[in-house]
Amino acid sequence: MLMLGLLIAIAWDYSRYIRLGDFILTNQDDCGNLDVRATPGGVSLGIKDGPQGTFSVDGNVYIPVEQWTAYSKQHATAWLHVNFLDTSADFIGGHDIDVKLDLASAERSWGTPEMRISVPRQNVGTDGSFSWFPFDSYRFGVRDASLRIADQSNSIVEKKVLDVDLVPQLSSGLDAIRATTTHQFMRKTESMQGNIEDRPYALNECPLIISRSRWLLMTAVLLGLVLLTPAVLLSYKRESGAGLELIAAIIGVATIRTVVLGTPNGWNFLPIDVFFAGVIVLTAAIPLWRLGQRGGESIAQSSEE
């Protein structure tokens, strides 16, 4: 009944996402104040997830055609500077990136008086740990962005504040929710109390909380129950050893571990590996426990005789 209930819940969650028109089965909020048709300059960044809880951003910078023409004639160098939001009161410095832009690669943004300049993919750090999969969550946010123009001597001659748009482009199974206040977004730490006021974020600020979708969590629970099937079968087979059931448990654990998380890197195991090991130990321990019981009963009968 429990497994049937989980299957019904997963099906309902899938149908909910499809009704919302999201065919990658996830809930991802974008944020920012960028309007390419009206802005004098802006940047649109997409955040993508990678293996083992890594993330990266790329996108486009938009500037008016007249400004791009002037920068090109001056043989200037353009840099995109992005400041990220603090995720806890304990964070210390260095939370930004500088990306060199190739002005010569700019293209006209169709339907707008803007030139579009590609932003190369950049790896970014997030506040979160993959080790707690599937209950891992991450915090990432953009505070502001600016375009910095340098002359031929690499001296900054112009700084231009950009409107920002942050678009989650995550894998199916990851939700990205836009936080509205600092206390909702920032990690709860002792130093946070009294040091960080609970204020709403501005329109140009983009705080995202990234976590696993509910349907993926339910699927993980269902897979865990499936891995326990050999142990359940052994509990009903009174006279059987743990031959085929133990092999099935080992193959099931190895398959799910490899497909979902990849092979372990050296001795860097995750907390969920304790559950995987427990499934195998439990499957092997049931016949041994019964063997001990039968041995105790035999000794008791011998003493009575």
N, C-alpha and C positions, 0 to 999 in steps of 0.2 A: 504493500500500500504506500509506503514511503517513497519508493522508486517511482510508482505511478504518479504520485503527487508532484514529484520533482519534474517528471516529464511534462505534465500538464502546465506547470509553472514556466518551464523553459519555452514551451510552445506559445504560451500567452505572451511572454516577453518578446519573442521573435515577431509575433503578429503585431504587437504594439509599435515596434520600430518600423515595420513595413507600412503600416497605416500612416505613419508620420512621413512617409516618403524617403526614408533613409535606408538604402539598400545595402549598406555595409553593416547594418545591425548594430549601431552604436549611437550615442547621444553626444554630439560635439558642438559646443557653443563657440562662435567666433566673437571677437570684440574689437573695439577701436572706434576711431572717429574719421576714418579715411573715406572720402568720396572722390574717386578719380576724376569724375567729370567736373568737379567744382574746386578741388584743392589746388593751391599753388605749389604743392610739393608733399609727397607722402611716401610711405614704405608699406608694402604688404608682405608679411612673413608667414610662411607655413611651417608649423612644427610637426616633425615626423618622429616616430619611435623606431628604434633599432633593436638588435639583440641584447639580452641581459640588462634591460632597463636603461639603455642609452637613448639620447635624443639629439636631434639636429634641426637647424632652421635654414631655410633658403627662401627666395622670393624675388621681388622686384622693387626698385625705387622709381618713383615717378617725379619728373621735374618738367616745368614748362619748356617748350621748344626754344624760346628766346634765350633762356638761361643756359640750356645745353649748348646752343650755338656759341654763346659768349665763352663758356668754359673751354670748348673745343678750340676756338681761335686763340685762346690764351695758353694752350697746351697745359692746362691745369690738371692736377691730380685730385680725384674725388674719393672721399672715404665716408663710409657709413658707420656712425657711432651709435650703439644701442646700449642703454642702461637697463639693467634688469631689476625687478622688484626684490626687496629683501623678503626672505621667507621666515626669518626668526630674528629676535633681538640680539642673538649671539653672532650673527654674521659679521665678518670683518673683511671689508675691502675687495677690490678686484672683480666686481660683479658686473662686467660689461665686455663688449667686443668691439673691435675696429676691423672693418672689412674694406679692402681696396676695391673700387669699382672701375670697370673698364668702360670709359666714356665712348670709345670708338665702337663698342658693340651695341650701342643704344638703338632701339627701334621705335617707330611711331606707334603709340598706343591707339588702336583703332577707335574712332568715335570721340576722341578727346584731344585737347590741345597739349598733350603731354608726350614726353619721350619716356620709354620704359627701359631701365637698365637692370640687367640680371644681377642678383645677389648670390654669389657662390655659396654652396652648402657649408655650414659651420656647425661643428659639434658644440653643444651647450650643456652645462651642468644643471641638474635639477635637484630639488630637495626631496629625496626619497631613496629607497633601497629595494632592489630587485629580490633580495634574499627572503623577503616575506611574501613572495608569490604564493597563491593568487590574491593575497590581501594587501599587496603593495600599492602605494599611492605616491604621487609626485606633485610637487608644486613648482610652477614656472610662471613668470610674468614679466611683461615689458613695462618699464616705467616711462621712458621717453626715447626718442630717436632724433638724430640730427645728421645733416649732410655737411661735411667739412671739406672745404676746398683749399688745396695747397698750391703755391706757386712752384716754379721750377727749382727753387732753393728749399723746397719742402716746408716752408713756413705757412701756417694757417692764415689765410687772408679773408676767409668768409665762413660763417657758421649759419646754417639754415635749419630751423626747427621743422621737423616733419610730422605730419599726421601719421597715425599708426593703425594698422589692421593686423591682428594676429589670428590666423586661421588654423585650427587643428586639422591635420591630415594624418590621422592615426589609424592603426590597424583595427580591424573588426575585433571587438572585445574590450576596447578601451574607451571610457567616457571622459569627456573634458567639460567641466562645469565652470562657468565664469563666477568667481567670487565677487561679492558686492562690498564687503568691508574688510578692514585689516584683520580683525579678530577671527573672521571666517577663513581667511586665506593663510595667515601666518601660523606656524607651528606653536603649539601651546608649551611654553617653557617658563621656568621660574623668573628669568630675567625679563620676560615679556610683560608681566604684571606691573603696572605703574610706569613702564617705560614707553609703551606703544599705545597710543590712544586708538579707540575704535572709531575710525573715520571711513566714510564711503570713498571708493575709488573714483577718480575723474574719468571722463569719457575716453581720454586718450590712453589711460592705463589699462593694461590687459592682464589681470591675474587669473590663471587657470589652475584648477585642481584636477589632476588626471588620475583615474582609478579604473579598476576592472569593472566591466558591465555586470549587472546582476545575473543575466543569463549565463555568462561565463562562470561566475561563482557557483551557480546551481549545477552547471555541467561538471565542474570540478568535484562537487560533492557527490554527484551521480557516479563519476568515474571511481571515486574512492570506495563507494559501496560495491561497485562491480569488482574491484580488486579484492574485496573481502569475501566474494562468493566462494572461492575454494575453502576458506576456513569455515564458512557456514555449512558447506557440504560435508566436511569432515566431522562437524559436530553431530550430524545425523547418521553417519556411517560408522557404527560402533566398532566393527571388527576390522576396518580397513586401515592400511598404513597411509603415509602422506606422500606416496609416489607421484601419481599424475597430478594431484592437487597442488603439491609443492612446485612442480615444474610449471604448472599453469600460472601460479602466483609469481614466480620469478620472471617468466616471459612477459606477463602482463605488466609488472612493475618496470622492467627494462624498456618495454615498448613505449609506455606512456611517458616515462621519464625522458627518453630520448626525443620523442616527437614533440613534447610540450616544452621541455626545458633544455634539451641538448645533453650531450654527454658531460659528465663532471670534469672540470678542469683541475687535474691533480687531486688534491685533497680539499678543494673548495666546495664543500657540500652545503646545501641549503637546509633551513629548518624543516622543509617539507620532506626532505630525504629521511628524516627520523620516522615519519609516517610510513614511507615506502619500506624501510627496513623493518618496521613493526609488523607490517602485513606479512612479510616472509617469515619472520620469527614466530608470529602467532600461528601461521599455517603449519610450521614444522613442530611447534610445541604441543599442539593438541594431541597427536598420537603419543608423544612421549609422556604427556600427563596421564593419558589413559593407561599406558603401559605401567606407569608407576602405581596407578590405582589398582590394576589387576594384580601386580606384585604384592601390594599391601593386603589385598583380599586373600591371596593364596597363603601368605604367611599367617593371617588370622585363622584361616581354616585349618592349617597344619597345627597350630597351637591348640585349637579346640579338640582336635582328634587325639 
